[in-house]
Amino acid sequence: MSELVDAKHTSTGLDSRKLGMWIFLATEVMLFSSLISGFLTMKGRSPATAHHVLNIPLTAVNTFILIVSSTAVVMALSAIQEGNQKQLRNYLLLTLLLGATFLGIQVSEYRHLILVDHFTPSGSLFAGGFYTVTGFHGFHVFIGLCWVTGLIIQTVQGKFSAAEHMRIEIFGLYWHFVDVVWIILFTIIYLL
């Protein structure tokens, strides 16, 4: 049964998989809202900020990398909607590469902060909040990397077509959400 027919037979008019992802993302909004609120509370109670140890230029480049990865997901969806399997695979590979680069830079930043700057999670309220919020985000990026790896395998197996691409679209919703959350975190943590 095609995705179009499935969507017509739901009471919402949406594919149930897509609706499920929107509901999941709503819960993720609540999770990250709570984490960000907690971070802002900790930041407000912590007498000193950590802007002297945070590498804003590196994190700005990392933010750009994540934004470009989101563009690659848009291009992947566009490619499969046109039936182009090769471009789908290439854009998903690019998403994987860029997402892994983002995560690698974040791990490198953590390593430097802890080992060189002695900015540890238990060092201050700001540090505890910083590692909690950015760590949760990094975990979401890791989940996205596992997911896109699975999609790449399915692409190689020819599981997607112009008529069957809902799993790519659902992944795109998740990945864009992760990107938007990072832009908010980068602004709140690094720039304010």
C-alpha positions in Angstrom: 0.0 0.0 0.0 1.5 3.4 -0.9 2.2 6.1 1.6 -0.5 8.4 0.0 -3.2 5.8 0.5 -2.1 5.2 4.1 -2.2 8.9 4.9 -5.8 9.1 3.5 -7.0 6.4 5.8 -5.9 8.1 9.0 -8.3 10.3 11.0 -5.7 13.2 11.0 -4.8 13.1 7.3 -1.2 12.5 8.3 0.8 9.4 7.9 0.7 7.8 11.4 4.5 7.5 11.4 4.8 11.2 10.8 2.2 12.0 13.5 4.1 9.8 15.9 7.3 11.7 15.2 5.6 15.1 15.8 4.3 13.8 19.1 7.7 12.5 20.0 9.3 15.9 19.1 6.7 17.6 21.3 8.0 15.5 24.3 11.6 16.4 23.3 10.6 20.1 23.3 9.5 19.6 26.9 12.7 17.8 27.8 15.0 20.4 26.4 12.9 23.2 27.8 13.3 21.8 31.2 17.1 21.3 30.7 17.5 24.8 29.4 15.5 26.3 32.2 17.6 24.3 34.7 20.8 25.5 33.0 19.6 29.2 33.1 18.8 28.8 36.8 22.3 27.4 37.4 23.9 30.1 35.3 22.0 32.7 37.3 23.2 31.3 40.6 26.8 30.8 39.5 28.8 33.9 40.2 31.2 33.4 37.3 30.6 32.5 33.7 32.9 30.2 31.7 33.2 32.4 28.6 36.9 32.6 29.3 37.3 28.8 28.6 34.6 28.2 26.0 35.9 28.2 22.4 33.3 30.3 20.7 34.9 30.4 17.3 35.3 26.6 17.2 31.7 26.1 18.3 30.5 28.6 15.7 32.2 26.5 13.0 30.7 23.4 14.6 27.2 25.1 14.5 27.7 25.8 10.8 28.7 22.2 10.2 25.4 21.0 11.9 23.4 23.5 9.8 25.0 22.3 6.6 24.1 18.7 7.7 20.5 19.7 7.9 20.7 21.1 4.4 22.1 17.8 3.3 19.0 16.0 4.8 16.7 18.4 2.8 18.7 17.6 -0.4 18.4 13.8 0.4 14.6 14.0 0.7 14.4 16.1 -2.5 16.6 13.6 -4.3 14.5 10.6 -3.4 11.3 12.4 -4.2 12.7 12.7 -7.7 13.6 9.0 -7.6 17.4 9.6 -7.5 18.8 6.8 -5.4 22.5 7.8 -5.9 22.0 11.4 -4.7 19.9 10.1 -1.8 22.8 7.9 -0.7 25.4 10.7 -1.2 23.4 13.3 0.8 22.8 10.8 3.6 26.5 10.0 3.6 27.2 13.7 3.8 24.8 14.0 6.7 26.6 11.2 8.5 30.0 12.7 7.8 29.0 16.2 9.0 27.1 14.9 12.0 30.1 12.8 13.0 32.4 15.8 12.6 30.1 17.8 14.8 30.2 15.1 17.5 33.9 14.7 17.2 34.5 18.4 17.7 32.2 18.4 20.7 34.2 15.4 22.2 37.4 17.2 21.5 36.0 20.4 23.2 35.0 18.4 26.3 38.5 16.8 26.4 40.2 20.2 26.2 37.8 21.8 28.8 38.3 19.0 31.3 42.0 18.1 30.8 43.5 21.5 30.0 41.2 24.1 31.5 40.0 21.9 34.4 36.5 22.9 33.6 34.8 19.8 35.1 31.1 19.1 35.5 31.4 19.3 39.3 33.5 22.5 39.2 30.5 25.0 39.2 26.8 25.2 38.7 27.5 26.7 35.2 29.8 23.7 34.3 27.3 21.2 35.6 24.5 22.7 33.5 26.8 23.1 30.5 27.8 19.4 30.4 24.2 18.3 31.1 22.6 20.3 28.3 25.2 19.9 25.7 25.7 16.2 26.6 22.0 15.5 26.1 22.2 17.2 22.8 25.3 15.3 21.8 23.4 12.1 22.7 20.6 13.1 20.4 23.2 13.7 17.6 24.6 10.2 18.3 21.1 8.7 18.0 20.7 10.6 14.7 24.0 9.2 13.4 22.9 5.6 14.2 19.6 6.3 12.5 21.1 7.8 9.3 23.5 4.8 9.2 20.5 2.5 9.1 18.9 4.6 6.4 22.1 4.5 4.3 22.1 0.7 4.5 18.4 0.7 3.5 19.3 3.0 0.6 21.9 0.6 -0.6 19.3 -2.2 -0.5 17.0 -0.1 -2.6 14.3 0.4 0.0 13.4 3.9 -1.0 11.7 5.4 -4.1 9.8 8.4 -5.2 6.7 6.8 -3.8 8.3 5.3 -0.6 10.3 7.9 1.3 8.4 8.6 4.5 11.3 7.2 6.7 13.6 9.8 5.1 11.1 12.5 5.8 10.6 11.4 9.4 14.4 11.3 10.0 14.6 14.8 8.6 12.1 16.0 11.2 14.2 14.6 13.9 17.5 15.9 12.5 16.1 19.4 12.0 14.8 19.4 15.5 18.3 18.5 16.8 19.8 21.4 14.7 17.3 23.9 16.0 17.9 22.8 19.6 21.7 23.3 19.0 21.2 26.8 17.6 19.2 27.7 20.8 21.9 26.1 23.0 24.8 27.8 21.2 23.1 31.2 21.6 22.2 30.7 25.2 25.4 29.0 26.4 28.1 30.5 24.2 26.8 33.9 23.2 24.8 35.3 26.1 
